[in-house]
Amino acid sequence: MALKRLGSSETLPLILLGGLLIFYAWSLLHYLVPVTGGTDQNGYHVCARTFNLEGRFYRKPIDKLEFIGSMWVVNDRGEYYPKYPPLYPLLAAGMNALLGPGGGFYATLWGAVLAAAGFFALARFFLGPWYALFATAAAICSPVLSALAVTKNSHTPSLALFVWGMAAFFTALTPQKRAWLRFLTAAIAGFLIAYCTGIRYTDFLLILVPTAAALLFARKTKRWILLAGLAAGAAIPFGAMALFHWHAYGAPWRSGYSLTDESSAFVPSFILSNLRIYVPEFFLSVVGPLGAFALLFFRFQWRRLLFWLVWIVPTFVLYLMYYWAPEGGGTGAMRFLVPLIPAVLLLALLSLRQVVRRLPGRRLAALTLLAVAAVQFTWGIVGSAKLCEKKAVADFQHLVRLEVLRNRIPKGAVIIANAGILNELDFERRWQLYPSYLLNVRQIQNTISRSLDAQAAGLQKARALDLRDELGGLSYGKLYEKLRNFFEEKQKSGHPVYFVGRTWEANSFRRAFHRHFELEELGLITGERPARILVPIQRSATRFLPDKTTVPMQLGEIVKVGAKRKKILPLSDSERVLQQERREIMERLAPDNDAEIRRDLERLEAIRDEVQSLRRSAAEARRRAELRRKAAEKRKAEEKRKAAEKRKAGGKNAVQKPVTAAPAKSRPASEKR
C-alpha cells in the first residue's frame, strides 16, 4: 500500500477543512441540549458526575428501592457500577471539571468534530488532499454520525480516538529517520486505539486493524518496532481497565457485563435476520449514495484485501450476531457500525477516483464529481437535520422540565416519577429519586418478570430478585400501606415527598393517597418549544399553510404529599376526585367549550355506562341462575338424602317387627252349615 506524506503546499484544502469543521461544530451546537438524554447516557454521565463529587465510579443507594438506572449493576459489596467501561465516564468527568457540571455532555459533539479532522489526516495517507477533503465532508454529512454527536453517548469519542490512532500509526509506518520516533508514534497509536476499548468493550477488535497493517505492509526491520510500540501504548489503558475490573468485579477479565446475561446475547442464529436490517440501513442512513462506490473493486491485491477485511468483517459480523437490532433508519442499530464508516468511505473514494480517472476529458470528470457531491450532500444534510431535530426536541422537553423542578422542588426532597424523567434528574444529585412503578403491583411484577424471564434483560437479575423480595408478594392494600409508612418516615426525616408525572399518572397517584394525606397541587409543567432549530423538516404537507414558529408543550404535573390526615376520608370522597378529573379531561379535549364536542363526549360516557350496566345485568342474571342451579341441586341432594334415610329406617323396622298370622274370623252359622 503506497502511503502519502502530508505536503507543505496543501494550504487551501487545510483552510477549507477548517471552515468545514467550524460549520459542523456550529450546526451541532444548535442541536445539542445539555441534558443526560436517555437510559444508556445515564450510565455514562451520572457515573462521571459521581466521580466529580465523590472521587469514585460506584454508588451506594439509600435503600433497595431508590432509583438507580437500568444500565447499572451491583456487585457482592452492594456497590453499583455502570456496566459500561470506565474510561468514557472518566473523559466526561474531566470535561465536567474543566467546563463545569454538564461539560461532559459536549464530549460527543467534540468527538464528532475531532473524528472529522482525524479522518482528513487518515485519508491523506490513501488519497490526495482534495479527495481527502471530499471524504471528510461525506463523513460529516452522515446522518447517523451527526445524530450521535448530539446524543451524548459513547460512539463519537471512540471514533475520534480510533481515527487519530490510525493516523498516528500510518505516520509511524511511513519512512522515519529514527527508530525511537517510530516506536513512540506507534505507542501513541496503540494508546489511542486501546483507549477505545475503555469506552466500548466491543472496540477491542479495532486493535487488529493497525496490527494487520504492520504485518501486511511493514518491512521486517520495521515490523517489530511497530508491533512493540503498539503493544506498549495499548498496555496502559488495558492495564488500567484490568485493575478497575479487579477492584470492582473481583477479576481482571470480569466486566460489568459478566453480572448480566448480555454477553450471551451474541448468537450466530441472528446473522441472517439481522443482515436484512444492517445492509440496507447502513447505506441509507450511514454512508449514503457514495457508499455504492465501495462495492467497486479496482486492482485489489491480496494484502490490501486482507487489510480491509480485518477492518470491516469482525465488527460487522459481531453485531450481526447481536440480539438488539431495532429497525427504523435511525441510530438504533447503525450506531454499532460507526467504526466502519472510515473504511467504507475510504474504499468509496478510492473507487470513485478510479472511475473519474477513466472518464474522457477533465470537464466530464469534474461534472461527475460535482453530481456525486450534490447527491451525497443533499442526502446527508436532509437526513442529519431530521435525526438531529428529533433528538433536540426530546432533549429540550427534558431541559424545560428540569428547570421547572429545580425552581419548585427543594434540594433533598423525595421525587417519585417514571424512569424516563429520573434518568435526567439523576445527574443533578440533589434529590432522592424513586421510580413510579413502585406504586403499581402489576408494573412491579412486569418489571420482575421481564428481567428474570429474558436471556438479555434490561435490569440485572440480582436487582430484580431484590425487588421481588422487597415488594413482589404484596397486594395493593399491603403495598399502599407500606408506601404510606414510607412517606411518613421521609417527611419526619426532613425530606418532603413529591410526585411528578403526566396528568393521568398524577390522577392515579391522587386516587391512591388523597384519603390519607393532604395533597398540594403545584401546577402543570408547561411551556413552548421552537418548531424548528435550523431546518423546517417536519412541516405541513400542504405548502399553503405557514410554518409554525413554536409548539406548545405539556410535560406533566407536580403533586406534593402534605401532612397525614387526622381522620381518613370515607370512600365516598373519591367521587369528588373523579369528578374533578373528569372536568379536567373535558376542558382539555374541548378547550373552546364546543357544545357538540362535549355532547359527543358525554354520549360516549353514557354509552360506556350503558355497556357497563348491561354487563352488570348479564353478570347478575348469570349469578342468579347459578344460585338457582345450586339451590336446585341442594334440594335434590336433600331429597335424595331424606329418601335414603327413609328407606334405611324402613328396612330396620322390617327386620325388628315379628311377622304373626292374622286371627281367623268367625264365620256365620249359615256358612258353617
Sequence and secondary structure as in RCSB ss.txt:
>XXXX:A:sequence
MALKRLGSSETLPLILLGGLLIFYAWSLLHYLVPVTGGTDQNGYHVCARTFNLEGRFYRKPIDKLEFIGSMWVVN
DRGEYYPKYPPLYPLLAAGMNALLGPGGGFYATLWGAVLAAAGFFALARFFLGPWYALFATAAAICSPVLSALAV
TKNSHTPSLALFVWGMAAFFTALTPQKRAWLRFLTAAIAGFLIAYCTGIRYTDFLLILVPTAAALLFARKTKRWI
LLAGLAAGAAIPFGAMALFHWHAYGAPWRSGYSLTDESSAFVPSFILSNLRIYVPEFFLSVVGPLGAFALLFFRF
QWRRLLFWLVWIVPTFVLYLMYYWAPEGGGTGAMRFLVPLIPAVLLLALLSLRQVVRRLPGRRLAALTLLAVAAV
QFTWGIVGSAKLCEKKAVADFQHLVRLEVLRNRIPKGAVIIANAGILNELDFERRWQLYPSYLLNVRQIQNTISR
SLDAQAAGLQKARALDLRDELGGLSYGKLYEKLRNFFEEKQKSGHPVYFVGRTWEANSFRRAFHRHFELEELGLI
TGERPARILVPIQRSATRFLPDKTTVPMQLGEIVKVGAKRKKILPLSDSERVLQQERREIMERLAPDNDAEIRRD
LERLEAIRDEVQSLRRSAAEARRRAELRRKAAEKRKAEEKRKAAEKRKAGGKNAVQKPVTAAPAKSRPASEKR
>XXXX:A:secstr
       TT HHHHHHHHHHHHHHHHHHHHH  SS  SHHHHHHHHHHHHHHHHSSS B  SSTTS   TTEEE 
TTS EEESS SHHHHHHHHHHHHH TTGGGGHHHHHHHHHHHHHHHHHTTTS HHHHHHHHHHHHT HHHHHHHT
TTSSHHHHHHHHHHHHHHHHHHHS  S HHHHHHHHHHHHHHHHHHHTT GGGGGGGHHHHHHHHHHS HHHHHH
HHHHHHHHHHHHHHHHHHHHHHHHSSTT  GGGGSSGGGGB GGGHHHHHHHHHHHIIIIIS GGGGGGG   S 
 HHHHHHHHHHHHHHHHHHHTBS    SSSHHHHGGGGGGHHHHHHHHHHHHHHHHHTSSSHHHHHHHHHHHHHH
HHHHHHHHHHHHHHHHHHHHHHHHHHHHHHHHHS TT EEEE HHHHHHHGGG  SEEEEGGGG HHHHHHHHHH
HHHSSS SS HHHHHHHIIIIIT  HHHHHHHHHHHHHHHHHTT  EEEEE HHHHHHHHHHHTTTEEEEEEEEE
EEEEES SSS  S  SSTTS   SEEEEEEEEEEEEEEE SS   GGGHHHHHHHHHHHHHHHH TT  HHHHHH
HHHHHHHHHHHHHHHHHHHHHHHHHHHHHHHHHHHHHHHHHHHHHHHHHHHHHHHHS           HHHH 
